[in-house]
């Protein structure tokens, strides 16, 4: 893959990003776009995999990085 992936066994990253669901002990489905300088440029913590417009917004945000 041309980009790094993250494994979060201890759930520290989801806690750091504020998307940890305490009751279920799971991550809240979210999208973070991080630029090459490590700056978060887009956040959607209500991403709905059933909504095409949510994908389109992510792609639009990614295009801004090119």
C-alpha positions as CSV (number, residue, x, y, z in Angstrom):
1,X,0.0,0.0,0.0
2,X,1.3,3.5,-0.7
3,X,0.2,4.8,2.7
4,X,0.7,3.7,6.3
5,X,-2.0,1.9,8.2
6,X,-2.6,2.0,11.9
7,X,-3.4,-0.8,14.3
8,X,-4.8,0.4,17.7
9,X,-4.9,-2.7,19.9
10,X,-4.9,-0.6,23.1
11,X,-7.4,1.9,21.8
12,X,-5.1,4.8,22.6
13,X,-5.3,6.5,19.2
14,X,-9.2,6.5,19.2
15,X,-9.0,8.0,22.8
16,X,-6.5,10.6,21.7
17,X,-8.7,11.6,18.7
18,X,-11.8,11.7,20.9
19,X,-13.7,9.0,19.0
20,X,-13.8,6.2,21.6
21,X,-17.2,4.9,22.6
22,X,-16.7,4.1,26.3
23,X,-19.7,1.9,26.8
24,X,-19.1,-0.3,23.7
25,X,-15.3,0.0,23.9
26,X,-15.2,0.6,20.2
27,X,-14.2,3.4,17.9
28,X,-16.9,5.7,16.6
29,X,-16.8,5.5,12.8
30,X,-14.9,8.6,11.8
31,X,-12.7,10.0,9.0
32,X,-9.6,12.1,9.6
33,X,-7.6,13.5,6.7
34,X,-4.1,14.3,7.7
35,X,-1.8,16.2,5.4
36,X,1.9,15.3,4.7
37,X,2.9,17.7,7.5
38,X,0.9,15.7,10.0
39,X,-1.8,18.4,10.3
40,X,-5.5,17.2,10.6
41,X,-7.2,19.1,7.8
42,X,-10.6,17.4,7.9
43,X,-12.7,15.5,10.5
44,X,-16.0,13.8,10.2
45,X,-17.1,11.9,13.4
46,X,-20.5,11.1,12.0
47,X,-19.4,9.4,8.8
48,X,-22.2,7.2,7.4
49,X,-21.0,4.5,5.1
50,X,-24.4,4.4,3.5
51,X,-24.3,8.0,2.3
52,X,-22.6,8.7,-1.0
53,X,-22.2,12.4,0.0
54,X,-20.0,11.5,2.9
55,X,-17.6,9.7,0.6
56,X,-17.8,12.6,-1.9
57,X,-16.8,15.1,0.8
58,X,-13.8,12.9,1.9
59,X,-12.7,12.7,-1.8
60,X,-13.1,16.5,-2.1
61,X,-10.9,17.0,1.0
62,X,-8.3,14.6,-0.3
63,X,-8.2,16.5,-3.6
64,X,-7.2,19.6,-1.7
65,X,-4.0,17.9,-0.6
66,X,-2.8,17.2,-4.2
